[in-house]
Amino acid sequence: MAWKQGVDLANMVKEAKVWAKSGKVADYIPALAEANPDMLAVAIYQGTDHCFLAGNVEEKFTLQSISKVLSLVLVLMDLGEDVVFSKVGMEPTGDPFNSIAKLETNKPSKPLNPMINAGALAVTNMIQGSTTEERLHRLLRLVHQLTGNEKITFNEYVANSELETAYLNRSLAYFMKQHGVVEGDIEELLDLYTKQCAIEMNCMDLARIGYVLAHEGCDPITAKRIIPLHIARIVKTFMVTCGMYNASGEFAIRVGIPAKSGVSGGILGAIPHRSGIGIYSPALDEKGNSLAGIKLLEVMAERYQLSIF
Ligand code: DON
């Protein structure tokens, strides 16, 4: 695969990078507070001979909420839409990603969508397997297929750091257990969820995932279908409506592509029938999205006419 330094892209990275100074790295997961806020990296994957990158592209980062897209794919493939959407809804919230508020006010209590933490915990609870190791292994296998990179694993240090401090996610999970949305041992669920969030890669791997999603779940390079078409469509739709949390509406107007962010500063983008995008810049805005990453996507969207709308 021939990755090339994009000259144009390097200029856009330079322009967007100044924004990183106004952001703040996530610190509610202590290990994430150690990230260098000056990093900005982008990779655009458009087929083996058309891959462009710029910035700190070798830098690895954990997926955090981007992993919610992958766990959703896996449970939809395992259990089908009817089962999955009996536990989690399809509507955007307009609330922060870790909000507990609507779990109580919605009757029956059910997380509104799989991209917020409550919904993602319910999804992870549905990953099939007899042990946490087996469930995680199945998720990692999907990641290996999507990226073509079998070396990808999870960062134990980041996973432990989150597990030790995940009081809010524990509250969400116990609340949902009370209401029959999740079942089983909550500590085991938290263990799997934090490992899932700590799956680690660089922006080139992430762009490769975006490329497969952009091609409806089929990898055009190997001609293999990895995700059934209807499931690829479902997750891309969630990326448009809920992928940037309570900034999804503004992002749809300013950038206009299916995308998913994580508090590590990663952003996954999929431009239908065209390309996959991987971005990393850990300084976040107040809604928990990568500040320079979004600015870069805005510039790219304008320059390359990326909006699907
Ligand atoms: O559950 C959490 O809080 C983190 N592991 C993931 C949250 C996240 O990435 C939100 N994204 N912007």
Residues whose N, C-alpha, C, O or C-beta is under 5 A from the ligand:
A	BS01	DON	Q64 S65 F97 N117 C197 S261 G262 V263 G288 N289
